[in-house]
Amino acid sequence: MITPKLHHPLAIADFYILGEIHGVKENITALTTILDFISNFDHQEIGIAFEWRIDELEAAEIQKLVTGEASISDFTVPAFFFASDARVVKDHLDFLHQLPTHYPTCTKLCFFDTHQRNFELEMFEKLHDFKQSVNGPIVVVTGVIHGQILPANYRPTFATLLAKQHIVENIFIEYKTGKVRVNEELFDIKDAASQNDNTRTHYLNNLIIPTANPGTELVEK
């Protein structure tokens, strides 16, 4: 496996926001790259936040998977995992199950997608509140549009709002080549608008993934 490369070293931050294209298998590798960096420091806790629409009962089930109370075979899979627009692929289940072994300080999770009309503000509020419960930094995994820190004349993203109150390092995942699968359809990664327009200019850092491979979406049995 080729390790992703950062354009420059990360700063010490309260939030590390990963802007991804959903449906790429290597997004998990990008996440673990950031976790490996943060784990070099003496943090009591590291939080992880996913842009997933999960209710409280489902969140409790996911927490059981993370703590080892449930195995993948008897894990009650949330309905969102089957209709996530590729935000969740099979690799996420393995990651969550192995989380306490590989990253024992990463015990707190947040799921911050929302139905609200003013969704950027709602997502900001969820993440801001989550920070109060985590004695350490938080890695946020989100779509590349939400992770931008925008100038004052733009409608703010949740990342823009967070940056007004916290130290934020946002990281644009740049895929050099490859494919992405969304809703069982394959697309060339370079056809994604965010890989070709000025989206990356609103990020402080770039993380390079040489080849993107399509993740495998979960299918309800």
N, C-alpha and C positions, 0 to 999 in steps of 0.2 A: 504493500500500500504506500502510495506517495503522500508524504506529509504536506499538508497545506502550508503555504508560506505567507507571512505577514509582510506588508510593505515596510513597516517600521515597528519598533517595539511598542507594546501597549503601555499606556499610562496606568497608574493605580487609580481605580474608579469605584464608585458605588454601584454603577450599572454597566454591564458590558452587553450591548445590544447587537445581536447577529441578524443582519438582513439577508434572508435567503430567498431563493426561488423554491417553492414547495415541490416535493416530488423527486428530489435528488437524493440518492442513497448516501452520497458523501457529506450531506448536511450533518450527519451524526459525527463524522470525523472533524468537521469544522467546530462543532460544539465541544468535543473532547479536547481539541487543540486549545481552546480558550480555558477550559477547566484545568488542563495541565499547567497552563501559565499561572492561573490564580492559586493553584495548590502549592506553588513554590513559596507562598507567603503564609504566615502563621495566623490564618483566619479560624475562628471558632466554628463558623458556619459559612456555607455557600448556598445561596438559593438558586433555583432554576425556575424560570417562568416560560410557559409555552402559550402561544396564541391558539389555544384550543377552547372549544365551547363545552365545558364540563360542569355538571351540577355537583352539589355537595356530596351526595351519595356516591356518585361516580368517582369523585376526587378521593373519597375514603377508600374505595376499591383499589385505585391506583397506588395510594399510599401503602396498602397491604402488599402490593407487588414489590414496592421499593424496600419495605422493611423485611421482606421474606416471609410474611404471614401467608402469602398466597404464591403459588407457582404459576408459570405461564399457562400450564395445562388447565388449572382450575380458576384462572383469573376471569372475572366477569368483565368482558370487553364493553366499554361505553359505546352507545349508539353512534356517537360522533366519529369514532374511529373508522366506521364504515362509510362515512359520507363527509370526509374532511377536506375534500379538494386537494388530496395528497399531502396535507399537513402532517398526517400520521402515516408512516409506512411500517412494515414489519420490523425494521431495524430499531424502531423506537421501543418496541416491547422488550427486545434484548437489552437495550441500553438501560431501561428502567429497572429491569430485573437484576442487572449487574451493578447498578449504581452504588449500593452500599459496600460492595467489595472493592470497587475501583476508586470510588470517591466517598469515603465514609462520612465526610463533613457535609455532604449534599443531601440532607434529609428533608429539607423543606421545599415543597413545590407550589407553584401558583399557575392557575389556568385563567387567562384574562380576556379571552374573546367575549364579545357581548352582542346582544340584539339591539342595544340602545341606539337611538337616532344620532346622538352625538358620541359616536363610538370612540373617537380618539381621546376625548376627555374622560370617558368611562374607563378606558383601558389605562390611562394615566393614573386615575384614582385607585384602581385595583393594585397597580404596581407600587404606587406610593405607599399605600396602606400595607402591602406585603413587606416592604422594606422595614417597617417598624417592628416586624416580628423576626427579622433575620439579623443576627449579629455578625454581619460580614457582607460581602458583595453579592450581587445577583446577576446571573447570566440570563438574558432575555432572548428567546428565539421567536422571530416574527417575520412576516413578509417584508420584502425589501422596501416597499413604499412606506410602511409605518415606521421603519427604523431611521428614516432621514431626520436630520436636525436642520430645520429650514429657517431662512431669514424671516424677519418680522412681517414682511408684506405678503407672506404665504399663510394659508390656513394651517395651523400647527398640527403636527403629528403628536402622538403620545411621547415620542422621543424628544421632540422639541420642548414639550411641557416638562418632562423630567429634567432636561438639561438646565432649566431655570432654577431648580431647587436642589439638584444633586450633581455630583461629578459623574459625567457620562462619557463612555468611550463607545462609539458605534462603529461597527465593522461590516463593510460591504463584502459579501461573498462573490468573488469574480470567478466564473467558470470559463476556462479557455476553450473547451470543446466538449462535445458529448450530447446526450439525449436526456430528456425528462419525460416522465409518464404522469399524466393527469387524467383521471377518470378513464383509465385503460387506453388512452391515446398517447402515442409517442410524438414528441416535438423536438426539434433541434434546439439546443439550449441558446444558441446565438440568435434565434428568432425572438427571444424574449425582449420586450422593449427596454426593460431596466438594464439589460446588458449592453445596450447601444446608445441610450440617451444620456442626459446629464445627471442621472440619479446618483451615481457614485460620487459626484462632487459634493453631495450633502452628507458624506461620511468622512470620519476622521482617519479611517484606516481601511485597507483592502486586505482580504485574505484570498489567496490564489488557490483555486482547485484546478489542476491541470486537465482532468477529464471527469466529466459528470456522467454518472450512470443512473438509469431510472430506478427509483425505489419500487418496492412491491407493495401496492395498496392492500389493505385488509378487505376481505370479501366475506360477507355474512353467510354463514352456512344454513 
